[in-house]
Amino acid sequence: MDNLLAPTTHTFAVTQHPTPRTEDDLSTILESPGFGEVFTDHMVDLCWSERGGWHRPRVQPYGPIELDPAAAVLHYAQEIFEGLKAYRHADGSIWSFRPEANAARLQRSARRMALPELPTDLFVESLRQLIAVDGRWVPNAPETSLYLRPFMFAKEAFLGVRPAKKVAYYVIASPAGPYFKSGPAPVSIWLSTEYSRAGRGGTGAAKTGGNYASSLVAQQVAYDHGCAQVLFLDSVEGRWLEELGGMNVVLVKADGTLVTPDSDSILEGITRDSILRLAEDRGHRVERRRVSIDEWREGVASGEVTEVFACGTAAVVTPIALLKAEDFEVGSADAPAGELTLSLRQELTDIQYGRREDVHGWMTRLDS
Ligand SMILES: Cc1ncc(COP(=O)(O)O)c(C=O)c1O
């Protein structure tokens, strides 16, 4: 769909928060930010309409959004989102990691959910605008960041089932503490055989709220079994690995090959893509193909599969120690994190925090 706002005319109207958090309040928050609980002083928003395209870019005080009760998103879930982080480097500068990849994924999600595509430059500019007013919210302790949450939804008040003609795009941000307080801790995960996350031709590859809503009950079953996350299989044969509720999965073979599911119903993670590129740079073979649950089970039993990890923006890389299912278990809860898992995680976070040369040109500065 058309972008009627030319790239050179991205003038965001800025309204400063009348009572932003005091420096004292902010330093207390940043000492222990948790995740997704506290939000910065401002938010960014743009409108889209069928006739006007993208328009009215704004930065305004963070606060409730007024919505008509008939807004289509509340009824038909026409909504998409992204998640990425702003990192503070040692010199105080603020950076994001591959934001253009998040922009491209938001565009793919938009196409699937019949929403308008937000151009990449406008996406990156929306992040810069938020950092320009709320940069002081980016923490500087090790492994902390400011989590950025761009999202788009159908705002039109209309109960007919068709793509909305009025859409809103927002960016909000929330400081995030270290995911693991003392190094990446291996987790146990639950294999769901009762529920699927996505079906053939469905919305699995889009980052859309409904995928997460439908995963919640399976995630609850995982918690009930003492597991941190749920692993989904394909919905047709119930045999091929898909992904976790919010992370992709990678197996490491004894010969150093990394194997990850190739499926058109999983979310293509930017962390996974980056980790696999770093592994390839080191000379590891990478296979993106169908991976069966038996390959995992038998591989761990025979020693052919030596490490398994999950990856995504929030935790970066999480070692998987144990896979639990109704009638079997693979691995053991006290298994240590794999060596390659840990060293790839270290390399990626070193790039993100500016401690290592960014040879791939993945980092984009947000505060200049
Ligand atoms: C379902 C799902 N799969 C995979 C990922 C990993 O994607 P990324 O590495 O881009 O964060 C996410 C988000 O973190 C997700 O929600």
The ligand as a Gaussian input file, in Angstrom:
#p B3LYP/6-31G(d) Opt

LIG

0 1
 C        7.280000     -17.088000      18.399000
 C        8.644000     -16.492000      18.350000
 N        9.620000     -17.186000      17.717000
 C       10.866000     -16.710000      17.617000
 C       11.211000     -15.485000      18.177000
 C       12.617000     -14.982000      18.043000
 O       12.673000     -13.863000      17.208000
 P       13.796000     -12.764000      17.382000
 O       15.088000     -13.494000      17.440000
 O       13.681000     -11.895000      16.180000
 O       13.496000     -12.053000      18.659000
 C       10.221000     -14.714000      18.831000
 C       10.500000     -13.399000      19.422000
 O       11.360000     -13.148000      20.189000
 C        8.914000     -15.233000      18.922000
 O        7.956000     -14.546000      19.552000

